[in-house]
Structures are given as C-alpha cells and as structure tokens.
Amino acid sequence: MHKIIVLAVLLIGALLFTGMPAEAWVGCTCVKLGSPAVCTSGPGECTLKNGGACVLPCDYQQPKKANLHKKKSKEA
C-alpha cells in the first residue's frame, strides 16, 4: 500500500511540472452575444470592458507592441 501512494505522488508531481510552458498565462474565453469568442486576460476584463461572460480557460498571450519608429532604408 505504501508503494502505491509513493508512486501516485511521483506521477502527480511529474504531471504538474510538465503540464504547461512557463510563459503561458491562463486567461478566459470571453463570449458575448452577437460577436465571436475572444481570449482575454481575465474575467475582469471580459465582464467590465467587453460586457461578456467568461466561459472557459484559455492560453492568453499579450499582444505585441507596435513598432512606432520606421527604419529608413539606405540607398547605395
């Protein structure tokens, strides 16, 4: 019986450390009537800003920042 408990603890530990990548952030799938489902950063953003309901968890990735400065091309 003791061996089974130790094996179960080791398996649970292995599952916890191999489940998600370190950079993943858990967000929620925001659903609003008349619009497609969107992954938001959390329930607060979904209900307050979008007026929807948080249904399922999702992997939220922050949008990339826009590049404001354009690089000038060098003409030879």
C-alpha positions as CSV (number, residue, x, y, z in Angstrom):
1,M,0.0,0.0,0.0
2,H,2.8,2.4,0.8
3,K,4.4,1.8,-2.6
4,I,1.2,2.7,-4.4
5,I,1.0,6.1,-2.5
6,V,4.6,6.9,-3.3
7,L,4.1,6.1,-7.0
8,A,0.9,8.2,-7.1
9,V,2.7,11.2,-5.6
10,L,5.6,10.9,-8.1
11,L,3.2,10.7,-11.0
12,I,1.2,13.8,-9.8
13,G,4.5,15.7,-9.4
14,A,5.6,14.8,-12.9
15,L,2.3,16.0,-14.3
16,L,2.5,19.3,-12.5
17,F,6.0,20.1,-13.8
18,T,5.3,19.0,-17.4
19,G,1.8,20.4,-18.0
20,M,2.2,24.0,-19.3
21,P,5.1,26.0,-20.6
22,A,6.4,28.6,-18.1
23,E,5.3,31.6,-20.2
24,A,1.7,30.6,-20.5
25,W,-0.8,32.8,-18.8
26,V,-4.3,31.5,-18.0
27,G,-7.0,33.8,-19.4
28,C,-10.6,33.2,-20.1
29,T,-12.7,32.7,-23.3
30,C,-15.0,35.7,-23.3
31,V,-18.3,35.1,-25.0
32,K,-20.7,38.0,-25.9
33,L,-24.0,37.6,-27.9
34,G,-23.5,38.6,-31.5
35,S,-19.7,38.5,-31.5
36,P,-17.1,35.7,-31.8
37,A,-15.4,34.3,-28.7
38,V,-12.2,36.1,-27.7
39,C,-9.4,35.0,-25.3
40,T,-9.0,37.8,-22.7
41,S,-6.5,38.3,-19.8
42,G,-9.1,37.5,-17.1
43,P,-12.7,37.6,-16.0
44,G,-12.5,41.3,-15.0
45,E,-11.5,42.4,-18.5
46,C,-14.2,40.2,-20.0
47,T,-17.1,41.4,-17.9
48,L,-16.2,45.1,-17.3
49,K,-14.6,46.1,-20.7
50,N,-16.3,43.7,-23.1
51,G,-19.6,43.1,-21.4
52,G,-19.4,39.4,-21.9
53,A,-19.2,36.2,-19.9
54,C,-16.1,34.2,-19.0
55,V,-16.8,30.6,-20.1
56,L,-13.6,28.5,-20.4
57,P,-9.9,29.0,-19.6
58,C,-7.5,29.7,-22.5
59,D,-3.8,30.4,-23.0
60,Y,-3.7,34.2,-23.1
61,Q,-0.7,35.8,-24.9
62,Q,-0.3,39.6,-24.6
63,P,-0.4,41.4,-28.0
64,K,2.9,42.5,-29.3
65,K,3.8,46.2,-29.0
66,A,3.5,48.2,-32.2
67,N,6.8,49.5,-33.7
68,L,6.4,53.2,-33.8
69,H,9.7,54.1,-35.5
70,K,10.2,53.2,-39.1
71,K,13.6,52.3,-40.3
72,K,14.9,54.3,-43.2
73,S,16.4,52.3,-46.0
74,K,20.0,53.1,-47.0
75,E,20.4,53.7,-50.7
76,A,23.8,53.0,-52.1
